[in-house]
Amino acid sequence: MGAESSKNMRKEYFSGEERQRILHTIQKLSKGGDVVAVASLEKHITNHLNAEMATKFVGLLLKGKNTSTLPSSMILDNLGPLLKGTMDEHIFLTLTLAGGGQEGIEYDRIIKYTEVIVCAYLRIITSQSGYKGWKSSESTVQQVSQALLHDLLYAGGSHKEVWGKPPPRVRFSYDDFEKWCLGHSIFTTLETEVFKHCFAFSPTDYTALMPLPTHLPKTLPSMLSAAHVLFLNNSLPPLLQSEWRFIFSTVTHGWSFSIFMKQVVKKGPTLLIVEDQSGNKFGGFASVSWEVRPQFQGTPECFLFALEPQTGIFHSTGYNSNFMYLNYLEKNTMPNGLGMGGREELFGLWLDYDFGKGSVAPSCTTFRSPPLSPHQQLEVRGIEVWALGPEEEDSDEEEGTRKKKSALDSNPEARALLDIMGKTRASDGYREKSEDATD
């Protein structure tokens, strides 16, 4: 009797609330009845994925039955292992929809499937008011999808080593794909959010992979597509992924290096995006606040990136610590401008104080990056900067009042001059005493 009872036990994948949410969706498709037309179910899924994948998904729900309708209870039960199952069950769903199986999957099929999932996710996101300034073209979705799959397509190869090369025409085994999936949660999160939106078994988390954009101008003149934001955000340290604060663009603030510095200095970690004369887009992640000084600054978390016409991230190699450089002193022998990686006169990315001019190096040992643009000498078409993570408050914790800044803090050029003179630490003695200082 105990064995028979155990045999009849059915595994519950969904909570009571999730079951009710799915039944609500199913009842709308059934128009209040107890059965759903297969054609209606396919049409519903097609609206979220595409016709080919909708047919395959419904095939999994049918489980070999030749019928034109499905009972609502059967749809609910069969959705459980597909949407809330184990990792093996999830991979089975992915490979089936992508056109693979236990024998593995061809490279082009997994690329196409990833494009469909990314596209579906971005349609959900950009329907929200805060994200409407970020759109995506078919080409950017293709570029970002291949970048997300980089570690699968080019196993063991760095971005620089495979830069410009087409994906290898190979079949990935089930084990290869499973191993990659387990190490790349962004892929499964994308799928989960798309399926949640399709069957409404749980509220869609609009910030699961995308940042909340804040401090926006009335019209967001972003050089980024939603696909680019998705890719860049998930390349950042986790603590910086929740919020992006718009702080500068040449469209909004004009072409002035001094205004540019005012907007970006001491704003915390930032993303810098540059567009050159041919429409190539690239930039860098600064892991700490920019400060005006004639020495390199930053940490190994900094990286360079390319967005168009190809997408990739170039991390620190450990070869040197030339991560970030910002200087602007008229009577200084050091270069005046902003640079990331490389060395003086040969930065991985350089923006000259003569705003609108810049350069990229043929290669960069700091970040192991290829030339970010085919033009070594740049004519900059646009610049955009986002500060990352919540804004830091410069306040007195006890009294809740903003601290008075020293003249040395409000004048970055003066601080940089003291750096050159070797008086960085001594300069602290010149700071104005705070009003509450005691003798």
DRENZADO-135408 format. One record per atom (N, C-alpha, C, O): x, y, z. Coordinates in pm, whole numbers, plus 50000, padded with zeros to 5 digits. Layout:
XYZ/...
//
This chain:
500844988050000/500005000050000/500885012550000/500595022349931/501985011950081/502865023550086/503495026349952/503635037949913/503895015549880/504505017349748/503505023249651/503845031849570/502245018549660/501215023649568/500925038249597/500725046149504/500895041849726/500655055849763/501775064749713/501535075749664/503025059949726/504175067749678/504115069349528/504475079949475/503675059049458/503605059549312/502585069849266/502765076349163/501515071349344/500445080549303/500715094949345/499985104049306/501755097049425/502075110649467/502595118749348/503435114149271/502065130849334/502475139449223/503335150849277/502975157249376/504455153149212/505335163849257/504735177349221/504335179649107/504675186149320/504145199549298/505305209149271/506155211249357/505335214749153/506395224149116/506035238549153/506915246449189/504745241849145/504305255549166/503685257349304/503065248149359/503855269149360/503145272649483/501675275049450/501295275949333/500855276149553/499445278749531/499195291549453/498345292049365/499945302049486/499795314849417/500225313549272/499575319049183/501325306449246/501805304749109/500795296849026/500565300048909/500185286549086/499165278749014/497995287548974/497485286648862/497565296149065/496435304949035/496775314848924/495935318148841/498005319648925/498435329148821/498445322448684/497985328248585/498975310148678/499005303048550/497605299548503/497295300948385/496755295148596/495365291848559/494635303948505/493795302748416/494955315648559/494325328048509/494695330348362/493845334048281/495995328148329/496435329448190/495775319048101/495315322147992/495715306548149/495115295648072/493635298148048/493125295647938/492935303048151/491505305648137/491215316548034/490195316147965/492115326248024/491925336447919/492075330247781/491365334047688/492995320647767/493175313947639/492005304547608/491645302647492/491435298747713/490315289347693/488975296547686/487945290247662/488995309747708/487775317947709/486775312747812/485575312147788/487325309147929/486475304948040/486175290248046/485525285848140/486635282347949/486345268047947/487405259948020/488295265448086/487295246848007/488225237848074/489315232547981/490235225648026/489215235647852/490215231247756/490705243047675/490005253047658/491935241647625/492545252347544/492875246747407/493435235847396/492525254147303/492875249947168/494375250847151/495005260747190/494955240247093/496405240147070/496825252146986/497885257947009/496005255646890/496315267146803/496395280146884/497255288546858/495505281746982/495515293847067/496745294147155/497345304747177/497125282447206/498315281647290/499565284947210/500445292047258/499645279547089/500805282447003/500885297246969/501965303146969/499745303346941/499715317546907/500195325947025/500945335547008/499755322147145/500155329547265/501665328747285/502305338947313/502255317047272/503695315447292/504475322147180/505555327647203/503935321547057/504585328246944/504755343146970/505765348946930/503785349347036/503865363647065/505045366947157/505485378447161/505555357047231/506665359347322/507995354147269/509045359847297/507955343247192/509175337447135/509125338746983/509325349646930/508885327746913/508595328146770/507815315546735/507635306846820/507345314446611/506455303546573/507125289846586/506515280346633/508395289046544/509105276246550/509235271146693/508985259446721/509635280046784/509815276046923/508475273646992/508385265347082/507435280946951/506105278747007/505615264646974/505045257947059/505845260246851/505435246746811/506175236246893/505575226246935/507475238346915/508255228846994/507815228847140/507755218247204/507485240547193/507055241347333/505725234047351/505555226447446/504795236347260/503495229647269/503685214547253/502965206747315/504645210547169/504925196347153/505335189847285/504975178447312/506095197247367/506475192147499/505255190847590/505185181647671/504315200147577/503105199547659/502185188147614/501495182147696/502185185247484/501335174547431/501855160647470/501065151247484/503155159447485/503785146647519/503365135447425/503045124347469/503385138147296/503095127947196/501635126247162/501315118547071/500725132847231/499295131447202/498935138747074/499435149747048/498085132846993/497605139046870/496215144646896/495215137746880/496185157246937/494915163446974/494945178246940/496005184346931/493765183846922/493665198146889/493375206647012/493395218947005/493115199947126/492845207247250/493585200647365/493935188847360/493815208447469/494465203347590/493675207747713/493295219447722/493405198847807/492745202847932/493635212748009/494855211448009/493025222148073/493775232148149/494655225648255/495795229848276/494135215248322/494895208548427/496145201848371/497185201748437/496055196248248/497225189848187/498295200148152/499485197748171/497865211548100/498815222148068/499565226348193/500785227948192/498825228248302/499435232548428/500435222248479/501545225648517/500025209548478/500905198848528/502165197448442/503255195548495/501995198248311/503145196348222/504085208348219/505245207048182/503575220148258/504425231948265/505405231348382/506475237248377/505025224048488/505825223748609/507285220648587/508135228948619/507615208748533/509035205248515/509745214048412/510965215448416/508975220148320/509595228748219/509995242248277/511055247548244/509135247748362/509365261348412/509975261848551/510655271548584/509765251448633/510255251648770/510995238948806/511095235248923/511525232148705/512185219348729/513635220748770/514115231648801/514315209448769/515745208948802/516565215148689/516025218748584/517865216348712/518745221648608/518725212648486/518745217448373/518685199548508/518615190248394/517345192348314/517365192248191/516235194448383/514965196848314/514985210148240/514415211348131/515645219948299/515745233048233/516595231948107/516245237348002/517725224848116/518595223147999/517875215247890/518035218047772/517075205347930/516285197747833/515345207047756/515225205847634/514685216247827/513795225847762/514585234747666/514175236747552/515705240047712/516525249047630/516975242147501/516795247547392/517545230347514/518055223347396/516935219347301/517115219747180/515785215647355/514655212047269/514185224147189/514005223247067/513995235447255/513525247447186/514565252347085/514215257546979/515845250647118/516915255347029/517175245946913/517885249446818/516605233846918/516805224446808/517895214446833/518445208746738/518225212146960/519225202046996/518585190947077/517375188747070/519405184047155/518905173147237/520005166747317/521035173047342/519815154247357/520805147147438/522145145647365/523195144347428/522085146047233/523325144647156/524085157847147/525205158147096/523485168847198/524145181747194/523425191447102/522255189747071/524155201747058/523525211946975/524575218646886/525725220546926/524155222246766/525035229246671/525215243846714/524315249846773/526385249446683/526725263046724/525705273346675/525335282446749/525245271946547/524355282046492/522965281546554/522275291746561/522555269846600/521235268646663/521205275246801/520225281746836/522275273646878/522285279947010/522435295046997/521915302547080/523155299646893/523255314146869/521875319746837/521475329946892/521155313146747/519835317846707/518875317746825/518095327146843/518925307246907/518045306447023/518335317847120/517415324047174/519615320647144/519985331447235/519485344847182/519025353147260/519565347047052/519055359446993/517555360847018/517085371747051/516815349847003/515355350247026/515055353647172/514175361947199/515775347347265/515545349747407/515925364047446/515185370747518/517075368747397/517495382547428/516485392447373/516105401947441/516035390147249/515055399047186/513765399447268/513205410147292/513295387647310/512055386747388/512205394047521/511295401247563/513335392247586/513555398947714/513575414147697/512985421447777/514265418847594/514365433247573/513025439447535/512775451047568/512175431947466/510815437047437/510055439347567/509335449147580/510225430147662/509555431747791/510085444247863/509305452347914/511415445547865/512045456547940/511705470147880/511315479347952/511855471547749/511695484747685/510235488947676/509945499947629/509315480447720/507915484647728/507665492647855/506615498947869/508615492447948/508505499948072/508995514248052/509955516647978/508335523748118/508605537948094/510065541748119/510625549648043/510685536348222/512055540248254/513085535548156/514225540348159/512725526148066/513695520147976/513445523347828/514125518047741/512485532047801/512105534347662/513165541747582/513125541547459/514125548247650/515205555047577/516225545547520/517065549447439/516175532947562/517125522847515/516435513347419/515625505047461/516735514347293/516175505347191/517275496047142/518445497947173/516875485947066/517865476647012/517525472746869/516365469946837/518535472646785/518375468046648/518695453246641/519245447446735/518355447146529/518645432946509/520145430246516/520585420146570/520935439446460/522385437346457/522985437946597/523875430046628/522515447146681/523075447946816/522685435646898/523475430946980/521485430446878/521085418146947/521985406546906/522375398446990/522315405746777/523205395146728/524595396446791/525165386546837/525125408546794/526455410746851/526495407146999/527415400347045/525495411647073/525465409247217/525235394447246/525815389047340/524395387847168/524135373547189/525415365547174/525685356547254/526195368447072/527455361247053/528445364447165/529225355847205/528415376947214/529305380547325/528905373047452/529765368647529/527595371447476/527135363847593/527545349247584/527775342747686/527635344047462/527995330047440/529505327947423/529935316847391/530285338447443/531715337847411/532405325747472/533145318747403/532185323247601/532915312447669/532495298647621/533215288947643/531335297647558/530925285047497/531485283847356/532055273547319/531315294447276/531745294247136/533255293547122/533775286647034/533965300747209/535425301347200/536055296347330/536815303647393/535745284447370/536215279047498/537725280647512/538495275447431/538135287847617/539565289547643/540215301047569/541375304047595/539495307647479/540085318547402/539705332147458/538535334347490/540665341247470/540365354747516/539675362447405/539715358547288/539035373447443/538345381747343/539325386847237/538995387447119/540545390547280/541505395847183/541935385047085/542085387646965/542145372847135/542635361847049/541645358246939/542055354246830/540345359646968/539335355546868/538665367546804/537695366046730/539175379646833/538525391746785/538465391846632/539485390046565/537275393946580/537085394546435/536925381146368/536675380646247/537065370146442/536925356846384/535485351846397/534845354446499/534965344846296/533615339346308/533585327846408/534625321746435/532425324746464/532345313446559/532745300446490/532415298246374/533435291746562/533805278646503/532555270446473/531615270246553/532545263746359/531385255646318/531465241946384/531975232246326/530965241246506/531095228946583/529755225146646/528835233346656/529685212546688/528565207946769/529035206946914/530065200846942/528295212947004/528615212147145/527885200247206/526685198447184/528605192147281/527985180647346/527055185247457/527115196847500/526215176347503/525315179447614/526135183647736/525785193247804/527215176447763/528055179647878/528715193247865/528805200747963/529175196647744/529765209847721/528765220847751/529075230647818/527535219047699/526515229247717/526095230247864/525915241247916/525955218747931/525575218748072/526625225948156/526295234048242/527885223048131/528975229248205/528965244348186/529155251948281/528745248648062/528705263048035/527515269448105/527645280148166/526355263148098/525135268448160/525315270548311/524895280748366/525945260948375/526105261648520/526975273448561/526865278248674/527835278148473/528715289348506/528245302648452/528945312648468/527075303048389/526615315548327/525135317648360/524255314748280/524905322648480/523535324348529/522735334448448/521505333848448/523405343748379/522675353648301/521815346848194/520715351448165/522315335948137/521585328948031/520285323148086/519215325048027/520365316148200/519155310148257/518215320848313/517005319048311/518765331848362/517925342748411/517135349048297/515955352148313/517775350948183/517075356148065/515895347248030/514775352148011/516135334248020/515065324747987/513945325348090/512765326048055/514315325048218/513315324848324/512415337048319/511205335848333/513005348948298/512205361148292/511265361048172/510135365948181/511725355648060/510865354847941/509705345247965/508565348447931/509975333648023/508915323948050/507955328948158/506755326248151/508475336248256/507605342148359/506625351848295/505455352448335/507095359348199/506235369048131/505225362048041/504095366548026/505645350947981/504765343647889/503615336947963/502465337547918/503895330448078/502885322848150/502465329348282/501595324148352/503075340648316/502685348648432/502665340748561/501835343448648/503555330848577/503545323048701/504205330648816/504095326548932/504905341548785/505515350048886/505735363848824/505965364748703/505675374348903/505895387748845/507255388848779/508245383748831/507315395348665/508585397548596/509445407148677/508955417548723/510715403748696/511645412348767/512365420948664/513315416448598/511915433348650/512465442048546/513905446348575/514595451048485/514355444648698/515725448448732/516605436148756/517695437348812/516145424448713/516935412248734/518275413148663/519295408648716/518285418848544/519515419848465/519815434048418/520905436848369/518845443048433/519015456748385/519075466448502/518455464048605/519825477348487/519885487448593/518685496648586/518025497748483/518405503248697/517405513848697/518085526748655/518985531448725/517685532848541/518325545448500/517735557348575/516515558748583/518585565748631/518115577448707/518855590048661/519795589448581/518405601548714/518985614648682/518915617348531/519815623448474/517855612848469/517755614048323/517305628048282/516505634248352/517805633148169/517265645448113/515875642748056/515455631248049/515165653248015/513815651347962/513805641847844/512905633647830/514815642947759/514965633647647/516285626447664/517345632647669/516225613147671/517445605447691/518145603447557/517675595847473/519265610147536/519975609147406/520985597947407/522125599947365/520605586047455/521595575747480/522205570147352/521505567747254/523515568247355/524235561647247/524145546447261/524565539047172/523585541847373/523515527547401/522175521647358/521145528247362/522225509047316/520995501547293/520685493747420/521545492247507/519455488747431/519085480647547/519965468147555/520315463747664/520305462447439/521175450647438/522555453947493/523135446047567/523085465647457/524375469847510/524315471447662/525235467247733/523245477547711/523095479747855/523045466247927/523685464448031/522285456847872/522195443447929/523585437147940/523955431748045/524345437847833/525675431747830/526635438547927/527315431948005/526685451947922/527615459148008/527255457548155/528145455448238/525975458448187/525575457748327/525975444548391/526375444048507/525865433848314/526185420748370/527675417448362/528095406348396/528465427248316/529925426148321/530495433948438/531695433348466/529625441448507/530055449848619/530065442048750/529415431648760/530795447048851/530685441148985/529225441549030/528545451549006/528725431049095/527295430349132/526765442449207/525615446349185/527565448349294/527075459749373/526815472149289/526175481549336/527305472249165/527135484149079/526075482048972/525915490548884/525355470848976/524425467548869/523005472848890/522195472248797/522695477849008/521305481349037/520855494748979/519685496348943/521775504248969/521385517848927/522465524248840/523655523548872/522035530448730/522925538548647/522425553048653/521255555748625/523335562248689/522965576448697/523575583948579/524785584348562/522725589848498/523195597348381/523895610048430/523295617948503/525175611948389/525895623848435/526475632348323/526785644048344/526635626648202/527195634948095/526905629047958/526945616847939/526625637847864/526695634347721/526975647047644/526585657947685/527655645647531/527945657347448/526655663147390/526605675047359/525625655047375/524335660147327/523705669547429/523175680047394/523775665647556/523145673547662/524025684847712/523535695847737/525345682247728/526235691847794/527185699247700/527865708447743/527235695247573/528085702247478/529515697147477/529855687247542/530365704247400/531735699847375/532715708547452/533365717347395/532825706047580/533755713447665/534425703647759/533745696747835/535745702947756/536455693647843/536315697647989/536255688948077/536265710548018/536135715048157/534765711148212/534655707148328/533715712448131/532385708148175/532365693048192/531775687748287/532995686148099/533085671548108/533725667448241/533215658648310/534855673948277/535515670748403/534625673748522/534555665948617/533945685048517/533065688748628/531985678348650/531585675648764/531505672548542/530415662848551/530875649048597/530105641748660/532125645248567/532535631448594/533455629748714/533535618748769/534155640448756/535105639148867/534365636548998/533365643149029/534875626949075/534355623549208/532885619449206/532115623049295/532495611949105/531125607049096/531015592049120/529965586049095/532095585849169/532075571549190/532425564049063/532805570248964/532285550849062/532565542948942/531705547448824/530545551448842/532275546848704/531555551848587/531775542948465/532745535448457/530855544148372/531005538448237/531135550048139/530305559148138/532165549448056/532425559647953/532195553247817/532805543047785/531315559147737/531025553847603/531435564447500/531115576247515/532145560047395/532635568947291/532165563847155/532135551747130/531785573147068/531475569646929/532415577346838/532565589446852/533075570246743/534035576846656/533405581146524/532195580246506/534245585946433/533785591646308/533095581646216/532375585546125/533315568646239/532695558446154/531545551246224/531015541446171/531145556046341/530035549846412/530435538246501/529575531646558/531755535546514/532205525346607/531975530146750/532225541746781/531495521146836/531225524746975/532055515947068/532155503847048/532655522347169/533545515347261/533695523947385/533115534747393/534465519247482/534635527347602/535335519847712/536045510147687/535115524347836/535785518247949/534995519448077/534185528648094/535235510048168/534655510248302/535725514848399/536785508748409/535445525748470/536335530948574/535805526348709/534685529748747/536605518548781/536145512148903/536085521449024/535455518249125/536735533049014/536735542849122/536445556649062/536415558248940/536255566449149/535995580149102/537185585549023/538345583049056/536865592948918/537905600148846/538395611748932/537595618748995/539695613648933/540295625149000/541375630948909/542075623748839/541485644148912/542495650948830/543845649848899/544045655549007/544765642548838/546115641148892/547015635548781/546525628248695/548285638748781/549175634548674/549755620548693/550855617648645/549025611848763/549445597948777/548275588748743/547115592848743/548605576348714/547555566648691/546845563548823/547425564648931/545605559648812/544795556148927/543905544248888/544035538948778/543015540048977/542115529048946/542545515849006/543565515149075/541785505348978/542025491949031/541905481648919/541455485048810/542315469148945/542235458848840/540815455548794/540645448548695/539795460548865/538425458148819/538075466348695/537075463448629/538865476448663/538625484348541/538705475348418/539385465148419/537995479148313/538125471948186/537765481048069/537065491148086/538235477447952/537815483847828/536795474847760/536725462947788/536005480747671/534995472847600/534745478547461/535005490247434/534245470047375/533795474047242/532335470247229/531905459947282/531555478447160/530125475947144/529725474046998/528995464646966/530175482646910/529855481746768/531105484746687/531875493646722/531315477246579/530455466946518/530575453146581/529915443746536/531405451746683/531565439046752/531575441746901/531995452446945/531105431946980/530935433947123/531875424947202/531975413047175/532575430947300/533475423047383/533995431047500/533985443347498/534445423947603/535025429947724/536505426247731/536875414947700/537345435747772/538775433447782/539235436847924/539355448547960/539495426448001/539805428048143/541295430648165/542105429148074/541605434348286/542995436948325/543835424348313/543395413348348/545055426048264/545975414648249/546875412948370/547475402348388/546995423348453/547955422948563/549355427348522/550265427648604/549525430748394/550845434648344/551325447648406/552495449148440/550405457248422/550725469848489/549455475248554/548385469148544/549565486548621/548415492448690/548015505748626/547555514848694/548205506748495/547865519148423/546385519148382/546065518848263/545505519348482/544085517548455/543375530348413/542665530548312/543565541248489/542825553648465/543785565548476/544695565648558/543555575548391/544405587548394/543535599548355/542845599148253/543575610148436/542855622548405/543685634348451/544015635448569/544015643048357/544855654548391/544465666448305/544055664948190/544605678648366/544285690748290/544985702648356/544385709748436/546245704548322/547005715848372/547745722248255/548545715648189/547485734948230/548025741548112/549555741748110/550155740548003/550195743248227/551655744148232/552265731048280/553205730948360/551745720248232/552205707148275/552795699648157/552275700248045/553895692648182/554515684748074/553825671448055/554065664647955/552965667448148/552215655048135/551075656848037/550615668148016/550595645947974/549485647147879/548235652547946/547935649148061/547505661047876/546255666647926/545075659847858/544885661147737/544305652747936/543135645747883/542795633847970/543255632748083/541975624947916/541545612947988/542025600547913/541855599447792/542625591147988/543105578947925/542815566748008/542655567448130/542735555247940/542565542448009/543475532147944/543415529747823/544335526048026/545195515347977/546375520347895/546375531747849/547365511847877/548535515247796/549525523847873/549835521147988/550005534147806/550995543047867/550895556747802/550145558747706/551655566247856/551625579847802/551905579847653/552825573147605/551115587247579/551195588647435/550735576047360/550695576147237/550395565347430/549925553247364/548905546247454/549085534747493/547835553547486/546785548347572/545895538547495/545705539747374/545345528847568/544355520047506/543175528047454/542655525347345/542765538047532/541735547547492/542125561147547/542425562647665/542135571347458/542545584747497/541555594947443/541195594647325/541125604247531/540335615747491/541135628147525/541465630547641/541455636047425/542315647747444/541535659147507/540315660247490/542255667847581/541605679647638/541075688747527/540145696547550/541665687747407/541095694347289/539885685847248/539965677347159/538785688447315/537635679347311/537185676647168/537075685747086/536925664047140/536565659947005/537675652146938/537475646046834/538865652546999/540005645046947/540335633647044/540005634147162/540985623346991/541375612147076/542185602046997/542555604546882/542445590647060/543215580246991/542975566847060/542515566247174/543315556246988/543335542747045/544655536347006/545215539346901/545155527447092/546415520647065/546175508246981/545105502246989/547165504146900/547025491846822/546785479746911/546125470146870/547325480047032/547065469647132/547335475947268/547985486247279/546815469547373/546925475247506/547285464247605/546475455347632/548495464747659/548935454347751/548185454747884/548065444547951/547685466447923/546955467448049/545695459048047/545355452548146/544985459147933/543705452147924/543665441147817/542615435147796/544775438447751/544815428347645/543675430747545/542885421747515/543595442947495/542535446447401/543105448947262/544235453447249/542335445947159/542725449647023/542445464547005/541905470747097/542775470646892/542385484546870/540875485846877/540145478646808/540385494946961/538935496546979/538265502846858/537045502046843/539055509146773/538545515446652/539545512946539/540745511746565/539075512146414/540015511046303/540785523846279/541765523946204/540355534746343/541035547846331/541885550046455/541355551846565/543205549946440/544055552346556/543875566446607/543885568746728/543715576046516/543405589846555/541905591946542/541325590646434/541285595146654/539815595946658/539305609946632/539875619846679/538225610546557/537375622446554/536105618346627/535275610946574/535965623146748/534905618346836/533565624346795/533425636546787/532595615746770/531265620046732/530365621946853/529435629946850/530625614546959/529795615747079/530425608947198/531185599347184/530105614047318/530575608247444/529395607847540/528545616747542/529365597247619/528305595647718/528905589147843/529725580047832/528485593647960/529025588248085/527885585448183/526985593648201/527955573648245/526995569848348/527755566748477/528735559348475/527305572448589/527805568548720/527035556248765/525845554848736/527705547248836/527135534148865/526875532249013/527665536349098/525755526049043/525395523349181/524755535449247/524735546249188/524235533649367/523595544849439/524565556249462/525765554049479/524055568349462/524885580249481/525355581049626/524575579349719/526655583749642/527205584749777/526885598449834/527045608749768/526425598549959/526095611050027/527335616450098/528015609150170/527605629150078/528725635650146/528135643450263/527955655550254/527835636450372/527115642750483/527685638450617/528405628450627/527335646150719/527705642950855/526675633250911/525495636650919/527115621250948/526165611050991/525435615051118/524265611551134/526105622451211/525475625651338/524445636551322/523355635551378/524755647051245/523855658351236/523085658651104/522165666651089/523445649851009/522725649250883/522935661550797/522095664450712/524025668750817/524285680850739/525445678350646/526355670750679/525445684850530/526505683250432/527785689650483/527775700850533/528885682350470/530165687450516/530675698350422/530445697950302/531355707950480/531965718450400/533245713150338/534095707750408/533385714550207/534555709350138/535725719150149/535535731250151/536905713650155/538105721850151/538265727650011/537765722149914/538965738850002/539265744749872/540045735149786/539945735449663/540855726449850/541635716749774/540745706049714/541065700449609/539605703249779/538665693349724/537875699149609/537575692049512/537535711949618/536725718049513/537545722549394/536975726549292/538865721949404/539735726149294/540665714649258/541775713849310/540205705449169/541025693849135/542335697549068/543315690149080/542385709148994/543625713148930/544695716349035/545865713149017/544285722749145/545235726149252/545785713549317/546965712649348/544915703849336/545365691249396/546365684349304/547375678949350/546075684549173/546985678249078/548345685049078/549375678449069/548355698549089/549615705949092/550445701949214/551655700449205/549775700149328/550485695749448/551045681649431/552105678549484/550315673249356/550825659749328/552145660549253/553095653449284/552185669449152/553395670949072/554565675749158/555705671449140/554245684649253/555295690349338/555715680649448/556625683549526/555025669049453/555375659349558/554855663249694/555405658949795/553785671349699/553255676149827/551825671249851/551025678149913/551535659349800/550165654149813/549755653049959/548675657649997/550625646950042/550275645050183/550395658150260/549575661150347/551435665950229/551615678450301/550455687850280/550165696150366/549785686750166/548685695850135/547545694550233/546765703850251/547445682750300/546365681350397/546495691550509/545505694950573/547715696250533/547895706150638/547335719750603/547125728150690/547075721950473/546525734650429/545005734750429/544395745050401/544385723350460/542935722650456/542315731850560/542865733750669/541165737350524/540465746150617/539905737750731/539415726650707/539965742550852/539405735350962/537885735550955/537285745650918/537285724050991/535835723450991/535315731751106/536025734051204/534065736351096/533495745351194/533415739051332/533445746051434/533295725551335/533135718851463/534475713651516/534495705951613/535595717651454/536905712751497/537265719051633/536935730551660/537935711351715/538345716451845/539835718851846/540575712051775/540305728451926/541745731451935/542475720552009/543685721252026/
//
